[in-house]
Amino acid sequence: MRFAHIRLPESPVLELAVVHGDAAIIVGELFPGAPRRLQALIDGGDDLLERVRIAAEGVTGIPLELVSFGPAVDAPPIVLAIGLNYAAHSSELGLKADSAPTVFVLWPNSLSAHEETTTWPRSLSESIDYEAELGVIIGRPAKDVAPDDALGHVWGYTVVNDITARDIQFSEAQWSRCKSFDGFTPNGPFVVTADEIPNPGDLHIWAVVDGQTVQDASTGQMIRSVATLVASLSRSATLLPGTLISTGSPGGAGYSRDPQIFLRDHSTVTVGIDGIGELTTHCRVLD
């Protein structure tokens, strides 16, 4: 199944929707007490998901062209991001992929949605980069899980753009701040349930900036697979339902290009993963 948070025309209220083709069905209207946010649906477990699936069958939806989107994952318990998980990306940044995953936390203010505009002050950074990433959403608590069992704890997948201020990244010992400006973690527009993605290690992932394809790779090029990451992270702390894990970016970052490509005033960046969706962000630089 495919879900999104949407706003109806002229409404400020976000609603959880089932997406069938080019139409969205409001989940909260399917039956009394139906969930109106993704986190509530995840917390309800498999039984609630199945009830929603059955209730949505045959229901006429609202054309997607009439709605706007909120973040697909809008209120996770935490966002865990993985750095240097593709050899090409770690090499182009001149950084070594360590024997253990590079892990940092993204701040909740950074979450933003498909077709939203992300702004930042020119005085703070002029080296803003894009990173197409596969987002993994945990469905069942994961603690000390084995890699062979790890995908059983995944609820679904989404698309993430891990926007990064490169100059700040290379001037500080930790990476949370340089990747957590307001709006720097667009995700969505859709979440696809895990049963729709039998192999998260075989997905085409790409990015286009101002009409130019700048990343074009496969999640099969990850140094550590989704299962390995979930298992590794679960050793030190319980991964709670709704946790969003951004699994790292392939090669092609703007920082490493000659000439460099950074996001500019009025830039548009679209990142996508086949089978999940395309996520577009508009950029404005404030003087």
TAWO-V772816 format. One record per pair of residues at least 12 apart in sequence whose C-alpha atoms are under 8 Angstrom apart, sorted by the first residue. I is the first residue (numbers start at 1). J is the second residue. Records with the same first field share a line. If there is no record, write none. Layout:
BEGIN
I=J + J
END
This chain:
BEGIN
1=18 + 19 + 53 + 192 + 193 + 196
2=18 + 19 + 20 + 190 + 191 + 192 + 193
3=16 + 17 + 18 + 19 + 38 + 72 + 190 + 191 + 192
4=16 + 17 + 18 + 19 + 69 + 70 + 71 + 72 + 188 + 189 + 190 + 191
5=17 + 37 + 38 + 69 + 70 + 71 + 72 + 189
6=67 + 68 + 69 + 70
7=67 + 68 + 69 + 70
8=66 + 67 + 68
9=66 + 67 + 68
14=69 + 70
15=27 + 28 + 36 + 37
16=28 + 35 + 36 + 37 + 38
18=56
20=61
22=63 + 64 + 65
23=60 + 61 + 62 + 63 + 64
24=61 + 62 + 63 + 64
25=56 + 59 + 60 + 61 + 62
26=61
27=52 + 56
30=52 + 55 + 56
31=55
34=52
38=72 + 73 + 74
39=73 + 75 + 76 + 241 + 242
42=139 + 155 + 241 + 242
43=139 + 241 + 242
45=139 + 140
69=113 + 114 + 115 + 189
70=112 + 113 + 114 + 189
71=111 + 112 + 113 + 114 + 186 + 187 + 188 + 189
72=113 + 158 + 187 + 188 + 189 + 190 + 191
73=187 + 188 + 191 + 244
74=111 + 112
75=108
76=242 + 243 + 244
77=240 + 241 + 242 + 243
78=105 + 106 + 108 + 243 + 244
79=105 + 106 + 107 + 108 + 243 + 244 + 245 + 246
80=103 + 104 + 105 + 106 + 243 + 244 + 245 + 246
81=103 + 104 + 105 + 106 + 245 + 246 + 247 + 248
82=101 + 102 + 103 + 104 + 245 + 246 + 247 + 248
83=101 + 102 + 103 + 104 + 247 + 248 + 249
84=96 + 97 + 101 + 102 + 248 + 249
85=97 + 101 + 222 + 223 + 224 + 247 + 248 + 249 + 250
86=221 + 222 + 223 + 248 + 249 + 250 + 251
87=221 + 222 + 223 + 250 + 251
88=250 + 251 + 252
89=249 + 250 + 251 + 252 + 253
90=251
92=251 + 253 + 256
93=255 + 256
101=224 + 229
104=174 + 175 + 176
105=176
106=176 + 177 + 179 + 180 + 185
107=176 + 180
108=180
109=180 + 181 + 182 + 183
110=179 + 180 + 181 + 182 + 183 + 184 + 185 + 186
111=182 + 183 + 184 + 185 + 186 + 187
112=183 + 184 + 185 + 186 + 187
113=186 + 187 + 188 + 189 + 281
114=186 + 187 + 188 + 189 + 279 + 280 + 281
115=279 + 280 + 281 + 282
116=280 + 281 + 282
117=183 + 281 + 282 + 283 + 284
118=182 + 183 + 184 + 281 + 282 + 283 + 284
119=182 + 183 + 283 + 284 + 285 + 286
120=181 + 182 + 284 + 285 + 286
121=285 + 286 + 287
122=285 + 286 + 287
123=287
125=165 + 167 + 168
126=165 + 262 + 264
127=165 + 166 + 167 + 255 + 262 + 263
128=163 + 164 + 165 + 166 + 262 + 263 + 264
129=163 + 164 + 165 + 166 + 253 + 254 + 255 + 261 + 262 + 263
130=161 + 162 + 163 + 164 + 253 + 254 + 262 + 263 + 269
131=161 + 162 + 163 + 164 + 207 + 248 + 249 + 250 + 253 + 271
132=159 + 160 + 161 + 162 + 205 + 206 + 207 + 215 + 248 + 249 + 250 + 271 + 272
133=159 + 160 + 161 + 162 + 205 + 246 + 247 + 248 + 249 + 250
134=157 + 158 + 159 + 160 + 205 + 219 + 246 + 247 + 248 + 273
135=157 + 158 + 159 + 160 + 187 + 244 + 245 + 246 + 247
136=154 + 155 + 156 + 157 + 158 + 226 + 244 + 245 + 246 + 247
137=154 + 155 + 156 + 157 + 158 + 241 + 242 + 243 + 244 + 245
138=153 + 154 + 155 + 156 + 239 + 240 + 241 + 242 + 243 + 244
139=153 + 154 + 155 + 156 + 240 + 241 + 242
140=153 + 154 + 155 + 240 + 241
141=153 + 238 + 239 + 240 + 241
142=230 + 231 + 234 + 238 + 239 + 240
143=234 + 235 + 236 + 237 + 238 + 239
144=231 + 232 + 234 + 235 + 236 + 238
145=230 + 231 + 234 + 235
146=231
147=227 + 228 + 230 + 231
148=227
149=227
150=227 + 228 + 230 + 231
151=226 + 227 + 230
154=194
155=193 + 194
156=191 + 192 + 193 + 194 + 195
157=191 + 192 + 193 + 194 + 197 + 276
158=187 + 188 + 189 + 190 + 191 + 192 + 276 + 277
159=187 + 188 + 189 + 190 + 191 + 271 + 272 + 273 + 276 + 277 + 278 + 279
160=185 + 186 + 187 + 188 + 246 + 271 + 279
161=184 + 185 + 186 + 187 + 271 + 279
162=179 + 184 + 185 + 186 + 246
163=179 + 184 + 185
164=178 + 179 + 180 + 184
165=178 + 179
166=178 + 255
186=279 + 281
187=279
188=277 + 278 + 279
189=277 + 278 + 279
190=276 + 277
191=276
192=276
197=275
200=219 + 226
201=218 + 219 + 220 + 221 + 222 + 225 + 226
202=218 + 219 + 220
203=218 + 219 + 220 + 273 + 274 + 275
204=216 + 217 + 218 + 219 + 273 + 274
205=217 + 218 + 219 + 271 + 272 + 273 + 274
206=271 + 272 + 273
207=269 + 270 + 271 + 272
208=269 + 270 + 271
209=263 + 267 + 268 + 269 + 270
210=267 + 268 + 269
214=252 + 253 + 254
215=250 + 251 + 252 + 253
216=250 + 252
217=250 + 251
218=250
221=250
222=248 + 250
226=247
229=247
263=283
264=283 + 284 + 285
265=283 + 284 + 285
266=282 + 283 + 284 + 285
267=282 + 283 + 284
268=280 + 281 + 282 + 283
269=281 + 282
END
